[in-house]
Amino acid sequence: MNKQTILLGILTISGALVSLYSCGETPAERKKDATEAVSDAKQDVKDANKDLANASQDVAKAIQAERDDLAVRIKRQSQEIDTEITEIDRKLEKATAKEKVRWQERRARLVVYRDGLNADLKRAGADLKDEWTDFKSATVSKMDKIAEDLKAE
């Protein structure tokens, strides 16, 4: 019985090895699978690059639209300031000495605002990729302050 058990064990192990070897992939099959995996990975990279390029174009278009909108708002507020300056110039012609000081101070302040907005307008047309959000926020805040000042007088 000892010989039979050993023989049966050897046959079992041999059968398992034959089954294992026959079920495994051949080197050609493994190479084919690896080639397909590399091809799939390359296609995934191409797709990702295409998606990234599309996203980049979308962001660029959105920023350009924001720039255009901000430029229109700056021009409009600059025109409002010019109108106010013209009105102050008319008031200066008829004002008393005390009123002239007040109107001249206001006019000077408005000129500074207008010049600052014109500088911002030029800067808005520049390439501000990394600092666009900060620039837009600061400019809008400045414009809000100017609008409040224009309404105050």
DOVOMI-412979 format. One line per 3 residues: their letters; for each residue x, y, z of N, C-alpha, C, O. Coordinates in Angstrom, 2 decimals, always signed. Example, Ala and Ser with C-alpha at 12.3 -4.5 7.8 and 13.67 -1.06 7.14 Angstrom:
as) +13.19,-5.69,+7.80,+12.30,-4.50,+7.80,+13.20,-3.30,+7.80,+14.24,-3.32,+8.46; +12.85,-2.25,+7.08,+13.67,-1.06,+7.14,+12.90,+0.03,+7.87,+13.41,+1.14,+8.04
This chain:
mnk) +0.81,-1.18,+0.00,+0.00,+0.00,+0.00,+0.86,+1.25,+0.00,+0.44,+2.30,-0.50; +1.96,+1.16,+0.52,+2.88,+2.28,+0.54,+3.30,+2.68,-0.86,+3.34,+3.87,-1.18; +3.62,+1.70,-1.71,+4.02,+1.98,-3.08,+2.85,+2.55,-3.86,+3.01,+3.45,-4.68
qti) +1.67,+2.03,-3.59,+0.49,+2.51,-4.29,+0.17,+3.96,-3.93,-0.22,+4.75,-4.79; +0.34,+4.30,-2.68,+0.07,+5.66,-2.23,+1.07,+6.62,-2.86,+0.72,+7.72,-3.30; +2.32,+6.18,-2.90,+3.36,+7.05,-3.49,+3.09,+7.20,-4.98,+3.17,+8.31,-5.52
llg) +2.76,+6.11,-5.65,+2.48,+6.14,-7.08,+1.25,+7.02,-7.36,+1.24,+7.81,-8.31; +0.23,+6.87,-6.54,-0.98,+7.69,-6.70,-0.66,+9.17,-6.47,-1.19,+10.02,-7.19; +0.18,+9.49,-5.50,+0.59,+10.88,-5.24,+1.35,+11.46,-6.41,+1.14,+12.61,-6.81
ilt) +2.27,+10.63,-6.98,+3.06,+11.10,-8.13,+2.13,+11.35,-9.32,+2.27,+12.35,-10.02; +1.19,+10.45,-9.55,+0.25,+10.61,-10.66,-0.62,+11.86,-10.45,-0.90,+12.60,-11.40; -1.04,+12.08,-9.22,-1.86,+13.24,-8.93,-1.09,+14.52,-9.19,-1.59,+15.45,-9.82
isg) +0.14,+14.58,-8.69,+0.97,+15.77,-8.89,+1.27,+15.96,-10.36,+1.23,+17.09,-10.86; +1.56,+14.87,-11.07,+1.85,+14.96,-12.50,+0.62,+15.47,-13.25,+0.74,+16.32,-14.13; -0.53,+14.96,-12.92,-1.77,+15.40,-13.56,-2.03,+16.88,-13.30,-2.45,+17.61,-14.19
alv) -1.79,+17.30,-12.06,-1.99,+18.71,-11.72,-1.03,+19.60,-12.51,-1.42,+20.65,-13.00; +0.22,+19.17,-12.62,+1.21,+19.96,-13.38,+0.84,+20.04,-14.86,+0.98,+21.10,-15.48; +0.37,+18.92,-15.43,-0.03,+18.92,-16.84,-1.23,+19.85,-17.02,-1.28,+20.63,-17.97
sly) -2.17,+19.77,-16.12,-3.35,+20.64,-16.20,-2.96,+22.10,-16.06,-3.44,+22.96,-16.80; -2.08,+22.38,-15.12,-1.65,+23.75,-14.88,-0.91,+24.30,-16.09,-1.14,+25.44,-16.50; -0.02,+23.51,-16.65,+0.76,+23.96,-17.79,-0.12,+24.14,-19.01,+0.05,+25.11,-19.76
scg) -1.05,+23.24,-19.22,-1.89,+23.32,-20.42,-2.90,+24.47,-20.34,-3.35,+24.96,-21.37; -3.25,+24.90,-19.11,-4.19,+26.01,-18.95,-3.50,+27.37,-18.99,-4.16,+28.38,-19.22; -2.21,+27.41,-18.79,-1.47,+28.68,-18.78,-1.29,+29.21,-20.19,-1.42,+28.49,-21.18
etp) -0.97,+30.52,-20.27,-0.76,+31.13,-21.57,+0.63,+30.80,-22.08,+1.57,+30.61,-21.32; +0.72,+30.74,-23.37,+2.03,+30.55,-23.99,+2.73,+31.90,-24.05,+2.07,+32.93,-23.93; +4.03,+31.91,-24.24,+4.74,+33.19,-24.35,+4.18,+34.07,-25.47,+4.17,+35.29,-25.33
aer) +3.74,+33.50,-26.53,+3.18,+34.28,-27.64,+1.87,+34.94,-27.21,+1.60,+36.09,-27.55; +1.07,+34.19,-26.45,-0.19,+34.76,-25.96,+0.07,+35.89,-24.96,-0.61,+36.91,-24.97; +1.06,+35.68,-24.09,+1.40,+36.72,-23.12,+1.91,+37.97,-23.83,+1.58,+39.09,-23.44
kkd) +2.70,+37.78,-24.86,+3.22,+38.91,-25.62,+2.07,+39.66,-26.32,+2.05,+40.89,-26.34; +1.15,+38.91,-26.87,-0.01,+39.52,-27.53,-0.83,+40.33,-26.53,-1.24,+41.46,-26.81; -1.07,+39.75,-25.35,-1.83,+40.46,-24.31,-1.11,+41.73,-23.86,-1.74,+42.77,-23.66
ate) +0.20,+41.63,-23.72,+0.98,+42.80,-23.31,+0.94,+43.88,-24.38,+0.83,+45.07,-24.07; +1.02,+43.47,-25.64,+0.96,+44.42,-26.75,-0.39,+45.12,-26.79,-0.46,+46.33,-27.02; -1.46,+44.37,-26.57,-2.79,+44.95,-26.54,-2.95,+45.93,-25.37,-3.57,+46.98,-25.51
avs) -2.37,+45.57,-24.21,-2.45,+46.45,-23.04,-1.71,+47.76,-23.30,-2.19,+48.83,-22.93; -0.54,+47.67,-23.95,+0.22,+48.87,-24.28,-0.55,+49.72,-25.29,-0.60,+50.94,-25.17; -1.15,+49.08,-26.26,-1.93,+49.80,-27.26,-3.13,+50.50,-26.60,-3.42,+51.66,-26.91
dak) -3.80,+49.80,-25.70,-4.93,+50.40,-24.97,-4.46,+51.59,-24.14,-5.13,+52.62,-24.09; -3.32,+51.44,-23.49,-2.79,+52.53,-22.66,-2.44,+53.74,-23.53,-2.71,+54.88,-23.14; -1.85,+53.50,-24.69,-1.52,+54.61,-25.60,-2.78,+55.33,-26.06,-2.81,+56.56,-26.13
qdv) -3.82,+54.57,-26.35,-5.08,+55.17,-26.79,-5.69,+55.98,-25.64,-6.24,+57.06,-25.86; -5.61,+55.46,-24.41,-6.11,+56.19,-23.25,-5.37,+57.51,-23.07,-5.97,+58.53,-22.74; -4.06,+57.49,-23.29,-3.27,+58.72,-23.18,-3.67,+59.71,-24.27,-3.80,+60.91,-24.00
kda) -3.87,+59.22,-25.48,-4.32,+60.10,-26.57,-5.67,+60.72,-26.24,-5.88,+61.92,-26.44; -6.59,+59.90,-25.74,-7.92,+60.41,-25.37,-7.83,+61.45,-24.26,-8.50,+62.48,-24.29; -6.97,+61.17,-23.27,-6.80,+62.11,-22.16,-6.21,+63.44,-22.65,-6.63,+64.51,-22.22
nkd) -5.24,+63.36,-23.54,-4.64,+64.58,-24.11,-5.67,+65.38,-24.90,-5.70,+66.61,-24.85; -6.52,+64.68,-25.64,-7.56,+65.36,-26.40,-8.55,+66.04,-25.46,-8.94,+67.19,-25.68; -8.96,+65.33,-24.40,-9.87,+65.91,-23.41,-9.24,+67.13,-22.74,-9.91,+68.13,-22.50
lan) -7.95,+67.03,-22.43,-7.24,+68.14,-21.81,-7.19,+69.34,-22.74,-7.37,+70.48,-22.31; -6.93,+69.10,-24.01,-6.88,+70.19,-24.98,-8.25,+70.86,-25.11,-8.34,+72.08,-25.17; -9.30,+70.05,-25.14,-10.66,+70.61,-25.22,-10.99,+71.42,-23.98,-11.57,+72.51,-24.08
asq) -10.63,+70.91,-22.82,-10.88,+71.63,-21.57,-10.10,+72.94,-21.54,-10.61,+73.97,-21.09; -8.88,+72.90,-22.03,-8.05,+74.10,-22.07,-8.68,+75.15,-22.98,-8.68,+76.34,-22.66; -9.19,+74.73,-24.12,-9.86,+75.66,-25.04,-11.12,+76.23,-24.41,-11.42,+77.42,-24.57
dva) -11.87,+75.40,-23.69,-13.08,+75.88,-23.02,-12.75,+76.93,-21.97,-13.44,+77.95,-21.87; -11.69,+76.69,-21.21,-11.27,+77.66,-20.19,-10.83,+78.96,-20.85,-11.18,+80.05,-20.39; -10.07,+78.85,-21.92,-9.60,+80.04,-22.63,-10.79,+80.86,-23.17,-10.78,+82.09,-23.10
kai) -11.80,+80.17,-23.69,-12.98,+80.87,-24.20,-13.74,+81.55,-23.06,-14.23,+82.67,-23.21; -13.84,+80.86,-21.93,-14.55,+81.44,-20.78,-13.82,+82.68,-20.26,-14.45,+83.68,-19.94; -12.51,+82.60,-20.18,-11.73,+83.75,-19.72,-11.86,+84.90,-20.70,-11.97,+86.06,-20.29
qae) -11.84,+84.60,-22.00,-11.99,+85.67,-23.00,-13.35,+86.33,-22.88,-13.47,+87.55,-23.00; -14.38,+85.54,-22.63,-15.73,+86.10,-22.46,-15.77,+87.00,-21.22,-16.37,+88.07,-21.24; -15.12,+86.55,-20.13,-15.06,+87.38,-18.92,-14.29,+88.67,-19.19,-14.68,+89.74,-18.73
rdd) -13.20,+88.57,-19.94,-12.41,+89.76,-20.30,-13.24,+90.75,-21.08,-13.24,+91.95,-20.80; -13.96,+90.23,-22.06,-14.79,+91.11,-22.90,-15.86,+91.80,-22.06,-16.10,+92.99,-22.21; -16.49,+91.04,-21.17,-17.51,+91.60,-20.30,-16.92,+92.67,-19.38,-17.49,+93.74,-19.21
lav) -15.77,+92.36,-18.79,-15.13,+93.32,-17.90,-14.71,+94.57,-18.65,-14.84,+95.68,-18.13; -14.21,+94.41,-19.88,-13.80,+95.57,-20.68,-15.00,+96.47,-20.97,-14.88,+97.69,-20.91; -16.14,+95.88,-21.27,-17.34,+96.68,-21.53,-17.75,+97.44,-20.26,-18.11,+98.61,-20.31
rik) -17.69,+96.74,-19.12,-18.06,+97.39,-17.86,-17.10,+98.53,-17.52,-17.53,+99.59,-17.04; -15.81,+98.31,-17.75,-14.82,+99.36,-17.47,-15.07,+100.57,-18.37,-15.06,+101.71,-17.89; -15.30,+100.33,-19.66,-15.56,+101.44,-20.59,-16.80,+102.22,-20.19,-16.83,+103.45,-20.25
rqs) -17.84,+101.49,-19.79,-19.09,+102.14,-19.40,-18.85,+103.02,-18.16,-19.32,+104.16,-18.10; -18.13,+102.49,-17.18,-17.90,+103.28,-15.97,-16.97,+104.45,-16.27,-17.13,+105.52,-15.68; -16.02,+104.27,-17.14,-15.14,+105.37,-17.53,-15.94,+106.49,-18.19,-15.67,+107.67,-17.97
qei) -16.91,+106.11,-19.00,-17.78,+107.12,-19.63,-18.62,+107.85,-18.58,-18.82,+109.06,-18.67; -19.09,+107.11,-17.59,-19.85,+107.75,-16.51,-18.97,+108.77,-15.77,-19.43,+109.85,-15.40; -17.72,+108.40,-15.56,-16.79,+109.32,-14.89,-16.56,+110.54,-15.75,-16.56,+111.67,-15.25
dte) -16.36,+110.34,-17.06,-16.17,+111.48,-17.96,-17.38,+112.41,-17.93,-17.23,+113.63,-17.92; -18.56,+111.83,-17.91,-19.78,+112.64,-17.83,-19.80,+113.44,-16.53,-20.14,+114.62,-16.52; -19.44,+112.79,-15.45,-19.41,+113.47,-14.14,-18.36,+114.58,-14.14,-18.59,+115.65,-13.58
ite) -17.21,+114.33,-14.74,-16.16,+115.35,-14.81,-16.65,+116.56,-15.62,-16.40,+117.71,-15.23; -17.34,+116.31,-16.72,-17.90,+117.40,-17.52,-18.89,+118.20,-16.70,-18.91,+119.43,-16.76; -19.72,+117.51,-15.94,-20.70,+118.18,-15.08,-19.99,+119.02,-14.01,-20.41,+120.14,-13.71
idr) -18.94,+118.49,-13.45,-18.18,+119.24,-12.43,-17.55,+120.48,-13.05,-17.53,+121.55,-12.44; -17.03,+120.34,-14.28,-16.44,+121.50,-14.96,-17.48,+122.61,-15.13,-17.15,+123.79,-14.97; -18.71,+122.25,-15.44,-19.78,+123.25,-15.54,-20.07,+123.89,-14.18,-20.28,+125.09,-14.09
kle) -20.07,+123.07,-13.15,-20.34,+123.58,-11.81,-19.21,+124.50,-11.32,-19.45,+125.46,-10.59; -18.00,+124.19,-11.73,-16.85,+125.00,-11.31,-16.95,+126.43,-11.85,-16.51,+127.37,-11.20; -17.54,+126.59,-13.03,-17.67,+127.91,-13.64,-18.54,+128.84,-12.79,-18.33,+130.05,-12.77
kat) -19.51,+128.28,-12.11,-20.47,+129.07,-11.35,-20.28,+128.98,-9.84,-20.98,+129.65,-9.09; -19.34,+128.17,-9.39,-19.21,+127.89,-7.96,-18.49,+129.03,-7.22,-17.72,+129.79,-7.80; -18.79,+129.09,-5.94,-18.08,+130.03,-5.07,-16.70,+129.44,-4.78,-16.43,+128.29,-5.12
ake) -15.84,+130.23,-4.16,-14.48,+129.79,-3.87,-14.48,+128.52,-3.01,-13.70,+127.60,-3.25; -15.35,+128.48,-2.02,-15.43,+127.32,-1.13,-15.93,+126.09,-1.89,-15.41,+124.99,-1.71; -16.93,+126.28,-2.74,-17.46,+125.17,-3.53,-16.44,+124.69,-4.55,-16.36,+123.49,-4.84
kvr) -15.66,+125.63,-5.12,-14.65,+125.25,-6.11,-13.64,+124.27,-5.53,-13.26,+123.31,-6.19; -13.22,+124.51,-4.29,-12.26,+123.60,-3.64,-12.85,+122.20,-3.58,-12.17,+121.22,-3.90; -14.10,+122.10,-3.16,-14.78,+120.80,-3.05,-14.91,+120.12,-4.41,-14.62,+118.93,-4.55
wqe) -15.33,+120.88,-5.43,-15.51,+120.31,-6.75,-14.17,+119.93,-7.39,-14.08,+118.93,-8.10; -13.13,+120.73,-7.14,-11.82,+120.41,-7.69,-11.26,+119.13,-7.06,-10.62,+118.32,-7.74; -11.50,+118.96,-5.77,-11.06,+117.72,-5.11,-11.79,+116.52,-5.69,-11.18,+115.48,-5.97
rra) -13.09,+116.67,-5.87,-13.87,+115.57,-6.45,-13.42,+115.28,-7.87,-13.26,+114.12,-8.26; -13.20,+116.34,-8.65,-12.75,+116.16,-10.04,-11.41,+115.43,-10.07,-11.23,+114.50,-10.86; -10.49,+115.84,-9.21,-9.17,+115.19,-9.16,-9.32,+113.70,-8.80,-8.64,+112.85,-9.38
rlv) -10.20,+113.40,-7.85,-10.42,+112.02,-7.45,-11.00,+111.21,-8.62,-10.60,+110.07,-8.84; -11.93,+111.80,-9.36,-12.52,+111.12,-10.50,-11.51,+110.88,-11.62,-11.54,+109.84,-12.28; -10.63,+111.83,-11.82,-9.58,+111.66,-12.84,-8.68,+110.48,-12.46,-8.29,+109.69,-13.32
vyr) -8.35,+110.38,-11.19,-7.53,+109.24,-10.72,-8.28,+107.94,-10.97,-7.69,+106.96,-11.45; -9.56,+107.91,-10.64,-10.37,+106.71,-10.89,-10.35,+106.34,-12.37,-10.11,+105.19,-12.74; -10.61,+107.35,-13.22,-10.68,+107.09,-14.66,-9.35,+106.58,-15.18,-9.31,+105.62,-15.95
dgl) -8.25,+107.21,-14.77,-6.93,+106.77,-15.22,-6.64,+105.35,-14.76,-6.06,+104.55,-15.49; -7.04,+105.04,-13.53,-6.86,+103.68,-13.02,-7.66,+102.67,-13.81,-7.18,+101.58,-14.12; -8.89,+103.03,-14.15,-9.72,+102.13,-14.94,-9.14,+101.93,-16.35,-9.17,+100.83,-16.89
nad) -8.62,+103.02,-16.93,-8.01,+102.89,-18.26,-6.79,+101.98,-18.21,-6.55,+101.20,-19.14; -6.01,+102.07,-17.14,-4.86,+101.17,-16.97,-5.35,+99.73,-16.81,-4.76,+98.81,-17.37; -6.43,+99.55,-16.05,-6.99,+98.21,-15.88,-7.52,+97.66,-17.21,-7.40,+96.47,-17.49
lkr) -8.09,+98.54,-18.02,-8.60,+98.12,-19.32,-7.46,+97.60,-20.19,-7.60,+96.57,-20.86; -6.34,+98.31,-20.18,-5.18,+97.85,-20.96,-4.67,+96.52,-20.40,-4.31,+95.62,-21.16; -4.65,+96.41,-19.09,-4.15,+95.20,-18.44,-5.09,+94.01,-18.69,-4.64,+92.87,-18.79
aga) -6.38,+94.27,-18.80,-7.35,+93.21,-19.06,-7.11,+92.57,-20.43,-7.40,+91.39,-20.63; -6.57,+93.35,-21.35,-6.27,+92.82,-22.68,-4.97,+92.04,-22.72,-4.70,+91.32,-23.68; -4.17,+92.17,-21.67,-2.89,+91.46,-21.62,-3.12,+90.01,-21.24,-4.23,+89.61,-20.87
dlk) -2.07,+89.23,-21.35,-2.15,+87.80,-21.02,-1.97,+87.62,-19.52,-0.86,+87.70,-19.01; -3.07,+87.36,-18.83,-3.06,+87.24,-17.36,-3.47,+85.84,-16.93,-4.27,+85.70,-16.01; -2.95,+84.82,-17.56,-3.40,+83.45,-17.30,-3.44,+83.12,-15.81,-4.48,+82.70,-15.30
dew) -2.33,+83.32,-15.14,-2.24,+82.88,-13.75,-2.91,+83.84,-12.78,-3.37,+83.41,-11.72; -2.98,+85.11,-13.11,-3.49,+86.08,-12.15,-4.84,+86.67,-12.56,-5.25,+87.69,-12.01; -5.53,+86.04,-13.50,-6.79,+86.59,-13.99,-7.82,+86.73,-12.88,-8.45,+87.78,-12.76
tdf) -8.00,+85.72,-12.07,-9.03,+85.75,-11.03,-8.77,+86.89,-10.05,-9.70,+87.61,-9.68; -7.52,+87.04,-9.62,-7.19,+88.13,-8.68,-7.41,+89.49,-9.34,-7.96,+90.40,-8.72; -6.98,+89.62,-10.58,-7.15,+90.89,-11.30,-8.62,+91.23,-11.43,-9.02,+92.36,-11.16
ksa) -9.42,+90.27,-11.86,-10.85,+90.50,-12.06,-11.51,+90.91,-10.74,-12.30,+91.85,-10.70; -11.20,+90.20,-9.69,-11.79,+90.49,-8.39,-11.43,+91.89,-7.91,-12.29,+92.64,-7.45; -10.16,+92.26,-8.03,-9.71,+93.59,-7.61,-10.36,+94.68,-8.46,-10.76,+95.72,-7.93
tvs) -10.45,+94.45,-9.74,-11.04,+95.45,-10.64,-12.53,+95.64,-10.37,-13.02,+96.76,-10.32; -13.24,+94.55,-10.18,-14.68,+94.63,-9.89,-14.90,+95.34,-8.57,-15.81,+96.16,-8.44; -14.07,+95.04,-7.58,-14.18,+95.71,-6.28,-13.94,+97.21,-6.43,-14.66,+98.02,-5.85
kmd) -12.93,+97.56,-7.19,-12.61,+98.97,-7.43,-13.78,+99.66,-8.14,-14.14,+100.79,-7.80; -14.36,+98.97,-9.12,-15.47,+99.55,-9.86,-16.69,+99.74,-8.96,-17.42,+100.73,-9.10; -16.92,+98.82,-8.06,-18.03,+98.96,-7.11,-17.83,+100.20,-6.24,-18.78,+100.94,-5.98
kia) -16.60,+100.40,-5.79,-16.27,+101.56,-4.95,-16.51,+102.86,-5.74,-17.07,+103.82,-5.21; -16.07,+102.87,-6.98,-16.25,+104.04,-7.83,-17.74,+104.31,-8.05,-18.19,+105.45,-7.99; -18.50,+103.25,-8.31,-19.94,+103.43,-8.54,-20.62,+104.03,-7.32,-21.48,+104.89,-7.45
edl) -20.22,+103.57,-6.14,-20.78,+104.14,-4.91,-20.42,+105.61,-4.79,-21.25,+106.43,-4.40; -19.18,+105.96,-5.13,-18.74,+107.35,-5.06,-19.51,+108.21,-6.06,-19.88,+109.34,-5.74; -19.75,+107.68,-7.25,-20.48,+108.43,-8.26,-21.94,+108.69,-7.80,-22.50,+109.75,-8.08
kae) -22.52,+107.74,-7.13,-23.89,+107.89,-6.65,-23.96,+108.85,-5.46,-24.99,+109.48,-5.22; -22.87,+108.96,-4.73,-22.88,+109.78,-3.50,-23.02,+111.26,-3.81,-23.67,+111.99,-3.05; -22.46,+111.71,-4.87,-22.48,+113.15,-5.18,-23.63,+113.51,-6.06,-23.80,+114.67,-6.42
